[in-house]
């Protein structure tokens, strides 16, 4: 069955209307909600001018792999925080800016990026540590639906 953890994912960017149903299926497969223990995601009630925030509890490994892959494939930026499971895995933050590589960093149970003493020791200059800390955060744009179908 696997170890379970909570997840908070913030998603932004422009999704073609024709892909909204596929997106909603990915969200539903993880039973993600619009608030902790709130209502299930309803694609008819999207945020206006803000990123889409989704919450999940008891997710295997604290992961939403298929949803993240869908977002990356279609250029949707996201920031996912997952809680840890004592003795099994640590909390983490996964970031995708809408293009480029997916980045991962350790996190606190409160959703903040953390650096261990050993990882801090690998930096030769304070500015390198500051740069790494800056790469642990991104600004997620509003989640919007465009009129196109997006089907290839």
Beta strands, then each sheet from edge to edge (+ up, - down):
strand 1: 4-16
strand 2: 52-60
strand 3: 77-82
strand 4: 92-96
strand 5: 103-106
strand 6: 143-146
sheet 1: 2+ 1- 3+ 4- 5+
sheet 2: 2+ 1- 6-
end
